[in-house]
Amino acid sequence: MNLVQTPRTRRSPWFRPGGGRPKPIRELLLVAVLFGAYKLGRLLATGRVAEAFDNAHGVWDLERTLWLPSELDVQRGLLHSDVLVHAANSYYAYVHFPATAAFLLWIYLRRPAHYRWIRWVLVTLTAAGLALHLLLPLAPPRMLTGTGLIDTGALFGPAVYGPPQTDTIANQYAAMPSLHIGWAIIVATGLIVSTRGRWRWLWIVHPVITVTVVVATANHYWLDGIVVGALLAVVLLVIRPPVTVRRPPTIPTIPTAPAAPRPASVLTAAPERAAPAGKGFPLIRP
């Protein structure tokens, strides 16, 4: 007898409620479209180098006005250890894309309903980020002179970027918003929402490390992370995750045994007849 009914998943109205796992061909085409949009942004950023550096100085001055911590202090703490420098550079170079791809593959295979939600959150945030890259070209802090920051990847390795003039893949003037931080928050959010157990909250460590790494290696400003966090908050408010509705346990009905038949003598017994008037016990008069 089934005592507890299985939970139902109520899907968000922002993606198609029917069907199971999306077809992989369509998902690969979506990735190709996003990569093409990124390449287009790289081409459109050509010729706006001076604007990107002007914006970078403006962001740096704004952070000092807002009393944000200096990126230089974080980098100095990193430079005390060669092991930490190489670890930070490696995390920036080798964790961002592989971790996101592994997460998408896992949630595609194990949580199809949540995959649809994560897919649209990732696409929407990436599209908003690419649009902002075009509206606000921004040189990363490792390119700024006079701040004391250095390019840890180029000096210590492993390096991700080459000279920006010859880089035909990455748009190095697209520091704001930081998709490194945005995607790391999406990975942590998706794993926390789609899994159960106390240990799932440890996935928060991934975006925390990512923020520390991108700032310490001088690839992003604090404001790059703040802006992408605000964008992602809006996206998550609009595109809601599927809700798992857990029904209360079903209490089984225990059948009772049928009542035993009454004896025939009881069923057919004649009722007692009242004594005739004037007969029976004599009246006692005083």
Order of alpha helices (4+ residues) and beta strands (2+ residues): beta-alpha-alpha-alpha-alpha-alpha-alpha-alpha-alpha-alpha-alpha-beta-alpha
